[in-house]
């Protein structure tokens, strides 16, 4: 079992964010499917991001490892992280 299988992910994004498109383009290019949460379209996603991550900046990758949750905000950090986890 790969390490990525021990974690679950959600990408918080908006359709107006160029950095979000950068991350989504990378995922698309490499066939990586992570559930998307649009903070402009989904008030619950906005609240969850603010409450859990402490701010509403997107893109944000929510990484869950068992009971532990990590919030990663920078697009290039997100790309490097998922590239490493998915062997890209």
N, C-alpha and C positions, 0 to 999 in steps of 0.2 A: 504494500500500500504506500503510495507516495505521500510525502508530507502535506501536500496541498489537500489531500483527502481528509486530513485531520482538522482542517479549517473550513469555515464557510465565509463567504464574501457577499457584500452588497456595495455597489458604487452609487453614491449620491451625486447627482449632477443636475444641470439645467440645460435647456437647448440654446441658451444665449451665451454659454461659456466656451471660449476657444480652448481653454486648457482641458475642459471636459471632452471636447472633440478630439484632442490629442490622445487622451487615454483611451477613448472609445475606438478611435482609428487603429491604435496599436492592438487592442483586443480583437478587433475585427480581422486585421491583417494576419493574426496568429491563431484565429479560431478559438479564442478564449471567451467563454460565455459566463458572464457574471451578472446576476440580477441588477437591474437599474432602478433607482429611486429618484424621481424628478421632484426636487424641492419646490419648484414653482407650481407644479400641477397637483401635488399631493401634500396637503397640509400636515398629515401625519408624518410624512418623511421629513418635512421641515422641522417639526417639533422634536422628532427622534434625533436628528442631527444636532440640533441646538442643545438638547438635554444631554445626549451621550457624548458628543464631541466638544461641547462647550462653545461652539461658534457655528455660523451658517455658511462658511466658506466651502465652495465646491471647486474641483472635484474632491470627494472624500471617499476613501475606501474603508469600509467597516469590516474588520477582520475579527471573526469569532473563533476562539480556541476553547472549547468547553464552556466554562463560566466566564472566562476572560475575554474582554472586548478591547480592541485597539482601533483607534481612529487615525488614519493617515491622510494628510491633506495636500501635499505637494504633488503635482502631476508627474514630474520626473521620478520622484520617490515611489509613487504608485506603479509606474511603468517598470522601474527596476525591480520592485518587489514581486509583481506578478510574473515578470520574465523569469526571475529566479525560481519561483514556486512552480511554474508551468514548464520549465525547462526550455525556454525560448532563447 
